[in-house]
């Protein structure tokens, strides 16, 4: 196996492992638990699920497939009954702490569809594809996000960074929030 193929396989495996953890995290949680709001200034577990999966949907649908987001094309906001139909990037904690799901089974169906779409795209990635520039540079309000720190000021975001930063790293970060939230509602962690 060449170094390039080993890297591609590692990237596929890391994102698939991450999504396996996300599937486990939603598998045994109840609607009451996912909507639990600990106190003012603290986001409910529903926020972390919604925020990350919608960003994964956007990160795969737009740059890789040039298709509408599953969230929009499937009418998932209505099916799930979200109380705040926003991704949480520009909104305040005060706004997003009101995030709740109305139908957990609908959420699980959406999350599964996003993960399935990601899996399909992962099979198609090539070294050439990963070098394609998506954004010439991050806007000023995003320079301080993790991906901005990875690429540095004024540098482009390629499809590689979309997978590495916007999906893999971003997903790990929010899974930490979910694991903490799960502990607060009496559930265990996702890995040993």
Secondary structure, DSSP 8 states (H G I E B T S, - for coil): --HHHHHHHHHHHHHHHHHHHHHHHHHT--HHHHT---STT---HHHHHHHHHHHHHHHHIIIII----HHHHTTHHHHHT-S--S-SSSS-HHHHTT---S-HHHHHHHHHHHHHHHHHHHTT--HHHHT-EEESS--GGGTTSHHHHHH-TT--EEHHHIIIIIIIIHHHHHHHHHHHHHHHTT---S--
